[in-house]
Amino acid sequence: MPPEHNRQPLEVPSPATLPPPVGAPPEKPAAKRVEDPALVAKIDDLLQHVGVDSTTFNAKLIRDLVQTSLKLIPDGRDTGELKLITTAVKEMRYAYRVFGQYPEPHKVSIFGSARTPTNHPDYAAAREFGAIMGKKGWMVITGAGDGIMKAGHEGPGREASFGVAIRLPFETNANEVIAGDEKLVYFRYFFTRKLMFLSQSEAVALFPGGFGTMDEAFEALTLVQTGKSSMIPIVMVEGANQTYWEEFDHAMRTMLLTRGWISPEDIDLYRIFKTPAEAADHVVRFYRNYHSSRYVKDDLVIRLKKPLRQADVDRLGDEFKILVKPEGTTPSPSKIVQRGPFEAEEDHLTLARLSFPHTRYKFGMIRKLIDRINECEPA
């Protein structure tokens, strides 16, 4: 049984709920032969050879991966495309192996400029934030470069740090804190690197930076806003007497909110703090009672460290009824209820749950719901 991670990413809808693909050309006969039962049996033999029970769901996923790979040549994929796919899969496998050695500690990804000087207030703030999170038992993930990334490693120290580095012509060396460490992973592609940042962390801390920092900020916000990622705290921090995030917030409100390009509750997906201590306290409080989330068919399942009093469950149901889908495909009633695990769940079975058929929109309200859950005293 694999170790239980603190964060359980939300599951995408099953293929049965997705519209059929359009526009793709029909598969060539050579590709269709990959689905021949004789070849499938050979793949199952390979799975058995490496000690995998071919009847399990995980074996089915690997079988699909092998079959998809075998179809690439008859599809006519060129060498460059094959190299990209192969490298991406190899990078992800290696990174998951590294992070898999540390499943239990909470992790926070720190983003910010590689150009921030060591004497800048933002550098001092990032170092202080990392140090506070390290003392609270968290591990820190940064891009392993200089500037804010190095400051984020200096705070908690090498033992509590991960480096997720990108190979660039002008930025290829890891900072001296994480260089040579077994928790330093190099990536060729930004998309695989960002996947690790956001899939392995239970929080994101943003410090001032340039295009790269903005890319990472909007990636995190978009994934949470659209429900493609579990809800996590996203905090924005800077040094003393700085106005970077104040200007960012003004831009979001005037450029996006006033035009209707985002909803009012989307502003709550990020929080701005003037001190590293306030930001760290906010991140830790997010997990005061909230544990993680997942979907079981239509139901959003929110795992709790401690059960809530029924009066609080009822109050949350009234306050957040806009999130409840009137009629779901699961037997859950169309309201927020407290319950044990669903039959389909296999992890964290001892934790209490809040569940309800979810409308799958207004994820900013989910953020508020979690805040309300953490304000409640456990039963």
C-alpha positions in Angstrom: 0.0 0.0 0.0 1.6 3.4 -1.0 2.1 6.0 1.7 -0.8 8.4 2.4 0.2 11.9 1.3 -1.2 15.0 3.0 -2.5 16.4 -0.3 -4.8 14.4 -2.5 -5.2 16.2 -5.9 -8.7 16.5 -7.2 -9.7 13.9 -9.8 -10.6 15.0 -13.3 -14.0 13.7 -14.6 -14.0 10.1 -15.8 -13.8 9.6 -19.6 -17.5 8.5 -19.5 -18.5 12.1 -18.6 -16.3 13.8 -21.3 -17.6 14.6 -24.8 -16.2 12.3 -27.6 -13.1 13.7 -29.3 -13.6 15.4 -32.6 -11.2 16.4 -35.3 -8.7 13.6 -34.8 -8.0 11.5 -37.9 -9.0 7.8 -37.7 -6.3 5.5 -36.3 -4.2 3.7 -38.8 -4.4 -0.1 -39.0 -0.9 -0.4 -37.5 -2.0 1.6 -34.5 -5.2 -0.4 -34.1 -3.2 -3.6 -33.9 -1.9 -2.4 -30.5 -5.4 -3.2 -29.2 -5.1 -6.8 -30.4 -5.9 -9.2 -27.5 -2.7 -11.1 -28.2 -0.6 -8.0 -27.7 -2.6 -7.0 -24.6 -1.8 -10.4 -23.2 1.9 -9.8 -23.8 1.7 -6.5 -22.0 0.0 -8.2 -19.1 2.9 -10.7 -19.1 5.3 -7.9 -18.8 3.3 -6.5 -15.9 3.4 -9.8 -14.2 7.1 -10.1 -14.8 7.8 -6.9 -12.8 5.5 -8.1 -10.0 2.3 -6.2 -10.9 -1.1 -7.8 -10.6 -2.5 -7.2 -14.1 -6.1 -7.2 -12.8 -5.7 -4.0 -10.7 -6.7 -0.5 -11.8 -3.1 0.7 -11.6 -2.1 -2.1 -14.0 -4.8 -0.9 -16.4 -3.3 2.6 -16.3 0.2 1.3 -17.1 -1.3 -0.9 -19.8 -2.9 2.2 -21.4 0.4 4.0 -21.1 2.3 1.2 -22.9 -0.4 1.0 -25.6 -0.3 4.7 -26.2 3.4 4.7 -26.5 3.3 1.8 -29.0 0.9 3.9 -31.2 3.3 6.8 -31.5 5.4 5.4 -34.4 2.5 4.3 -36.6 0.9 7.7 -35.8 3.9 9.3 -37.6 5.3 11.2 -34.7 8.7 12.7 -35.5 11.9 12.4 -33.4 11.5 15.7 -31.7 7.9 14.9 -30.6 9.0 11.5 -29.4 11.9 13.0 -27.4 9.6 15.5 -25.8 7.1 12.9 -24.7 9.8 10.5 -23.5 11.8 13.1 -21.6 8.6 14.5 -19.9 7.6 11.0 -18.7 11.1 10.2 -17.4 11.4 13.6 -15.7 8.0 13.1 -13.9 8.9 9.5 -12.9 12.2 10.6 -11.4 10.7 13.6 -9.6 7.9 11.6 -8.1 10.4 9.1 -6.8 12.3 11.9 -5.1 9.3 13.5 -3.5 7.9 10.1 -2.7 10.6 9.7 -0.1 9.1 12.5 2.0 5.3 11.9 1.9 4.4 13.2 5.3 5.8 16.7 5.9 3.7 19.5 4.5 5.4 21.4 1.7 5.2 25.0 0.5 6.4 26.2 -2.9 8.1 29.6 -2.8 8.2 31.6 -6.1 10.0 34.9 -6.7 12.7 36.6 -8.7 16.1 35.0 -9.3 17.5 38.6 -9.6 16.6 39.8 -6.1 19.8 41.0 -4.4 20.8 39.6 -1.0 20.5 43.0 0.6 16.9 43.6 -0.7 14.0 43.6 1.8 12.2 40.9 -0.3 15.2 38.6 0.2 15.1 39.0 3.9 11.4 38.4 3.9 11.7 35.2 1.9 14.5 33.9 4.2 12.4 34.7 7.3 9.3 33.0 5.8 11.2 29.9 5.0 12.8 29.8 8.4 9.3 30.1 10.1 7.9 27.3 8.0 10.8 25.1 8.7 10.3 25.6 12.4 6.7 24.6 12.0 7.7 21.3 10.5 7.2 22.2 6.8 9.5 21.6 3.9 10.2 24.3 1.3 10.3 23.8 -2.5 12.0 26.5 -4.7 13.4 26.7 -8.2 16.9 26.2 -6.7 18.3 29.3 -8.3 19.6 32.6 -6.7 17.6 35.5 -5.4 14.3 34.6 -3.7 14.9 30.9 -4.4 18.1 30.9 -2.5 16.6 32.9 0.3 13.8 30.4 0.6 16.3 27.7 1.1 18.5 29.6 3.5 15.6 30.0 5.9 14.7 26.3 6.6 18.2 25.0 5.6 19.3 22.2 3.3 17.6 19.3 5.1 14.1 20.9 4.8 14.5 22.1 1.2 13.7 20.7 -2.3 15.2 22.2 -5.4 13.2 22.0 -8.7 15.6 23.5 -11.2 15.2 24.3 -14.9 18.0 23.9 -17.4 18.4 27.4 -19.0 21.4 28.7 -21.1 21.8 31.6 -18.6 20.8 29.9 -15.3 22.1 26.3 -15.0 23.6 26.2 -11.5 21.8 25.5 -8.3 22.4 27.8 -5.4 25.0 26.7 -2.8 22.4 25.7 -0.2 20.8 22.9 -2.3 23.6 22.1 -4.8 24.5 18.4 -4.7 21.5 17.5 -2.5 19.5 14.3 -3.3 16.4 16.5 -3.2 17.6 18.6 -6.1 15.8 17.7 -9.4 16.6 19.2 -12.8 14.0 19.6 -15.5 14.2 20.3 -19.2 10.6 21.5 -19.5 8.8 24.2 -17.6 5.5 22.3 -17.7 6.9 19.2 -16.0 8.6 21.5 -13.4 5.5 23.4 -12.7 3.6 20.2 -12.3 5.9 19.2 -9.5 5.7 22.6 -7.8 1.9 22.5 -7.7 1.2 18.8 -7.2 3.7 18.4 -4.3 2.9 21.4 -2.2 0.1 22.2 0.2 0.7 26.0 -0.1 2.2 28.6 -2.4 4.1 31.6 -1.2 4.7 34.3 -3.8 7.3 37.0 -3.6 7.9 39.8 -6.1 9.4 38.8 -9.4 9.2 39.0 -13.2 7.6 37.1 -16.0 8.4 33.7 -14.5 6.9 34.6 -11.1 3.8 36.0 -12.8 3.5 32.8 -14.8 3.7 30.7 -11.7 1.3 32.9 -9.8 -1.4 32.8 -12.5 -0.8 29.0 -13.0 -1.6 28.4 -9.3 -4.5 30.8 -9.3 -6.0 29.3 -12.5 -5.7 25.7 -11.4 -7.4 26.5 -8.1 -10.1 28.8 -9.6 -11.1 26.1 -12.1 -11.1 23.2 -9.7 -8.2 21.4 -11.6 -6.2 21.5 -8.4 -7.0 21.0 -4.7 -7.7 24.2 -2.8 -4.5 25.5 -1.2 -3.6 28.7 0.5 -1.8 31.2 -1.9 -0.1 33.9 0.0 1.7 37.0 -1.3 4.6 38.4 0.7 7.2 41.1 0.3 9.8 43.0 2.3 9.2 46.0 4.5 7.8 49.2 2.9 7.3 47.5 -0.5 4.2 47.9 -2.7 4.5 45.2 -5.3 1.5 43.1 -4.3 -0.6 46.2 -3.5 -0.1 47.2 -7.2 -0.8 43.6 -8.3 -4.1 43.6 -6.3 -5.1 46.9 -7.8 -4.5 45.6 -11.3 -6.5 42.5 -10.7 -9.5 44.5 -9.4 -9.4 47.2 -12.1 -8.3 45.1 -15.1 -10.1 41.9 -14.4 -12.8 42.2 -11.7 -14.4 45.4 -13.0 -14.6 43.9 -16.5 -16.2 40.7 -15.2 -13.3 38.5 -16.3 -13.1 37.1 -12.8 -15.8 36.7 -10.1 -15.7 38.7 -6.8 -14.9 35.5 -4.8 -11.9 34.9 -7.0 -10.1 37.7 -5.3 -10.2 35.6 -2.1 -8.1 32.9 -3.8 -5.0 34.9 -2.8 -4.1 36.8 0.4 -1.6 39.6 0.8 0.5 39.9 4.0 2.9 42.6 5.0 5.0 40.3 7.2 6.4 36.7 6.7 5.1 35.7 10.2 1.5 36.7 9.3 1.7 34.8 6.0 3.1 31.7 7.7 0.4 31.8 10.4 -2.2 31.9 7.7 -0.8 28.9 5.8 -0.7 26.8 9.0 -4.2 27.9 10.0 -5.6 26.7 6.7 -4.9 23.2 7.9 -6.2 23.7 11.4 -9.0 21.2 10.7 -9.1 21.0 6.9 -7.1 18.0 5.6 -7.7 17.5 1.9 -10.4 17.2 -0.8 -11.4 14.9 -3.6 -14.4 14.0 -5.7 -16.5 10.9 -5.6 -18.6 11.2 -8.7 -20.6 14.4 -8.2 -19.8 14.7 -4.5 -17.0 17.0 -3.3 -15.6 15.3 -0.3 -13.8 17.5 2.3 -11.7 15.5 4.8 -11.5 16.9 8.3 -8.9 16.2 11.0 -11.7 16.3 13.6 -15.5 16.1 13.1 -17.7 19.2 13.5 -20.7 19.7 15.7 -24.0 19.2 13.9 -25.0 22.8 14.5 -22.0 24.0 12.7 -22.6 21.6 9.8 -26.1 22.9 9.5 -24.9 26.5 9.6 -22.3 25.8 6.9 -25.1 24.2 4.8 -27.2 27.4 5.0 -24.3 29.7 4.2 -22.9 27.8 1.3 -26.0 26.3 -0.3 -25.1 28.0 -3.5 -22.3 25.4 -3.9 -24.7 22.4 -3.7 -26.0 20.9 -6.9 -29.8 20.2 -6.5 -29.6 16.7 -8.0 -26.4 14.7 -8.2 -25.6 11.2 -9.6 -24.6 9.9 -6.1 -27.0 8.9 -3.3 -25.9 11.9 -1.1 -28.7 14.3 -0.3 -28.6 17.7 -1.9 -27.1 19.4 1.1 -23.8 19.5 3.1 -23.6 16.4 5.3 -21.0 15.0 7.7 -20.2 11.4 7.1 -17.5 8.7 7.0 -15.6 7.6 3.9 -17.3 6.6 0.7 -16.9 3.0 -0.5 -14.7 4.2 -3.4 -12.2 5.9 -1.1 -9.0 4.0 -0.1 -7.0 6.5 1.9 -7.4 8.5 5.2 -10.4 6.3 6.1 -10.3 7.3 9.8 -11.1 11.0 9.0 -14.5 12.6 9.1 -15.9 14.1 5.9 -18.1 16.9 4.8 -19.7 16.0 1.4 -22.2 17.4 -1.0 -23.1 17.2 -4.7 -21.0 20.1 -6.1 -22.0 22.5 -8.8 -18.4 22.5 -10.0 -18.2 26.3 -10.1 -17.5 29.2 -7.7 -14.4 27.6 -6.4 -13.6 30.9 -4.6 -16.5 30.0 -2.4 -14.9 26.7 -1.5 -12.0 28.7 -0.2 -14.4 30.6 2.1 -16.0 27.3 3.1 -12.6 26.0 4.3 -12.0 29.2 6.2 -15.3 28.7 8.0 -14.6 25.1 8.7 -11.3 26.1 10.4 -13.1 28.7 12.5 -15.4 26.0 14.0 -14.4 24.2 17.2 -14.2 20.4 16.6 -16.9 18.3 18.2 
